[in-house]
Amino acid sequence: MIRYFFGLALTLLTGVVQAQTVYCYGNEQNDLLRMLRREGVIVTRFGSPEEAVKAARPGSGVFIVAYDYPRIDPKNIITQSLLDAAGKKRLRLYIEFPAQYPGLDVPDSVVETQLERGVVTSDVFGRQLPSMGLLGIHNAHVLPVEADSPLIVLAKVVGVDKAEYGLADTKTYPLLFQRGNALVSMTGLSDFETGRYGPEAQVKVLWNYIIRWVTGDKNFNVKRWKEDVRPMYGRTGVLPATARMNSIKKGVQWFDKGHFFIDPSWKSDWEKYGNNGVKPLGPPVSQDKAVGDGELGILEGHTSTVLYDGSQLYRYWMRADVQGEVSMALAAAGRLLNNEEYKKKSENILNYLFKTSNMRAGAKNDPASPAYGLIGWATTNAETFYGDDNSRAILGAIATSAYLHTSEWDKELAEAIMGNFRTTGKQGFRGERLEEGDIIRNGWPFYYNRDLVHPSPHFESWMWACYLWLYSKTGYEPLLARTKEAIRITMDAYPEKWLWGSSLQTQRARMILPLAWLVRIEDTEEHRRWLDKMVVDMLGYQDTCGAIREEIGKGKGMFRELKKNSDYGSDEGSLIFRNGEKISCMLYTNNFALFSLNEAARATGDKRYVDATRRLSDFLTRVQVQSVKHKDLDGAWFRAFDYGKWDYWASNSDAGWGAWCTLTGWIQSWIVATQVQIVQGQSFWEVTKGADMGRTAKGVIASMMKL
């Protein structure tokens, strides 16, 4: 009591507020303890929970946190005598991941979760974290117990910011609950920085509540929050003059930082993990391993699963589209930055794609085969052909050829375009995918002469762009005629009859490219009207920060609707639950929209398109990842960004490419390459305008189109 009045008198006389003191058991490097110290709290550590309770001043707070999460700590045993001693001293306790606790049947092993998220089941946290609100407690390791009236549970639920269907039909694990004078967590909640828990604002609300409850300081508010992975810039403020150029440099450096280029010294790892054609997942490539030179190709990127230590698994798939796309980004950056290493890697990757891998081998390389010229989807699925993926491999390789001033792959590129064209139907559609065995059995004229309507720009439209591009070099009329017919049918079907997949915005973003190039070839009032309709409708969802918001289309999409909690994570799908959620997608929409808008802007000179392109470019520059700790993420773009929260957050239900995935091809390459073109005041069409493929392509057409 004397000490209390002395402290109060000192405060009144000097105006200096004494620092809060808390008593702790836990690792020196624990995220919570480090954060408390940054906030000016005096953290006193002890060697056991009992020692911390014994030393604590009456009425104070004690934090007992996981020492080496997710390992169960045998010293973290809570006894009844410890709780009794704490009660006598009026202590408030936060107890985390205990190996034993009176009245709880704590198992000796954990349940490791993946898709489950924290679901708030109480109103105690306030309006910013309401009941049924969601928290991303990534890869939680939970000690499953029975507990009454939990404040938060872990469960697999549908939704972005709240559990849309409640908890009645899903397994729940009590995560945080109160027992007497203790808040008890059955997972490592205090690993919030290491585990990259989110969204940031909501996790801060949670910890403000816990710290206020334990310490009794009702005014406590975290001010020095740290994140190991964060956006390059904030939502507001003028970007530095060098920002866009810096995004290019960091974006292309990321390919090396992530060690995605296979090197012979660890090729066996790729063979081990990458030969699984269903789930080609493996651990991150160690920063100690050598970076390849492109001769063995480049991996796909990260999965969306964030592990408890903040790392992410790699996708070891070797895909054709990724090879073509990355070669383009490297060649573009190599030219801009005068970097010969980038140029050489770009060349090596295309030689791998067309000459040494199996993606252009066998029947695909036999002039007598109906499958001749086609590019296999991946080394594990070399007999499967998606026109969409073929188109991006082709466009990437065309740009690479232009940037490197070479005609080395002209024949392969002409064959690839015509291999797709002669398996395109009379109305200009190919459908979602074709298989080599079917093509060989049916013959290519079967596909060329069939009636098919498939109004899905995601799958169809960029191959139309390839046809238009080759028409501009050869004048081969069927390329233009069938493409115009397909575009007309698709525009007439817009939007109600479009097969919109995971996002209607994706379809718009993809459709803009062939429309822009059709204006290049035939600048008619109708073609301009089509282009403007698509651009204006998409830009109706562009936020002031530049992001294009996701939109779910009418009717049924291509993927499973999330009608119950068990549907979460069962199929590919959207980042949003309902329209209006302020979330943007860099895998399917904003990446392709940037490229397509730049093509439309350069083709028409329309100031609206130019301004929209600049705003979108600025947005992507701002949300590029920066991380000192995770070098394999520094310079990447994640699929999802919540521009309302200004945080990497969305529904992670997509079974293949969720909210936190990266992709060396689809995401990274189109953003980097387009940023280069914007800096240089060019479009893809202009970059490749001087390509002298006409003579080679005419010979290919004459040979391949003989009925």
C-alpha angles and dihedrals in degrees: 000000000000088000090052094052091045090054092047092050091049090052093049093047099043104025089229115135114218114239118254114252124211129183118224148184113199148083117312088233096051110136094231095050092048091049093050090053091051087054091055097256116144106236115198114190128204135190097245140013090253093055091050092051092045093052097043117112113242112272094017132119131260126198117201105184135177107280100204106005129224089025112087108244112223090202092057094086118144113206130190090245089057091052091046092051090049091050093053090053093045091238123168112219135201107196121186134191095345119191089214134013129176112257094011123101096222111188123220093237135052135235109233113212132197114171095025118107135192111270119196112228100179139056095227095104096060135232095318091061106027130175111293089022116142134235127188103231093172120218091347117199104210133193099216114224139152113254134168121235099357117197092215132014133188115237144147104251140159118248147069106240100002140027097262096194098035123230105287096105102038138074113257133198119199105243106173127012140152123246112179110300094353137084106210126200121190094200137043099280090157090065089077096130097041093045092044093232116189168275088012097218093051094046088052090052089053094051094043087056095047094046093046091049094049099041100034089231101135092184096056112129126170110242103163102055117164131202125193090207120037143147119281093238139010125255094260136038131073114290115237115257089246096049099101093045089048090052089055093049094047092041094056093039088058091073088064096036090056092048089228095148107091114237123200090241091068102023087118089066090057090048090050099048103020099057092072102098093194105044110008093179129149143152122290113278106256117252086231093065124094122263114235126231098233097263090112095039134244131281125243102246139244129339118233095248111109109203125218091264093051095255125122133218119248128237104229094192117134105214129182096221091054091053093053094043096048091047088057094050092048093047093047093048091042091057094044095046096033089236113159094189091061091049093050093048089050090055093046093052093054092047087053091050098047104026117023107027125073092245092094097026136106116012090001089065097042112098090207093057123093086224093058115137097015119127119227117240095237140339088264093047103032093148094058121088126196110184089210093056092042089053094054093046088051096046091048092051092047090054091046091053090052095047092047094042093231137133093196095119099032094111094048091047094050089047091050093052093046093043087060094040096054089052090052117102130240093270093050100259129123102182127231100303145345131207126224094229092055093047092051092047096046101033123229096271088066089065095037092056100039127108112240134155117188111163098195112122090189091066101028115026104073091053085055086055089054090051091050092048093051091045088058089057099041110021089225098164101208089063090061098036097053092042092052091049092051092047091049092051091046094049091048089053094050123154111344097050098041117117093230103186114192095342139014088212089062090058092050093047091052095044094057094070100063090040091054092049092045087058088051090055101035112016098196131152091247094051091048090049092052092049094047092048091055096044095045093048092051094044089053083079097047112117123218088256089061099253119133110224122229119248130194113220128232120273124007120339125212095266134061115288114235100240098149137019094258089063090067109110095005099111143005111286154137130315090227136060098206137009116270098046107131097238130129130198124221095183101059109009124020094040094053092036091058091053095043095044091052089052091049093046093050092044095052108019087224107165092214090059092044093051093045091051091052093049092049091047090052091050092052090047090054098047098046109124122258121189133157093187099046104047091176089064100041108112096013131118120227119218095245135050128171102210091186091061092027088228141113097263139130142116108308094201097117104111095209111026112018134174099294101038122121126205125200089206118030098034109024102036100049092046094047095044093047092047087055091051092048091051090050095044093241143119130217089253091056094043091054098036093103094051107131099208097124100098094044092045094049090056091049091049092050091051100042100041097057107126 
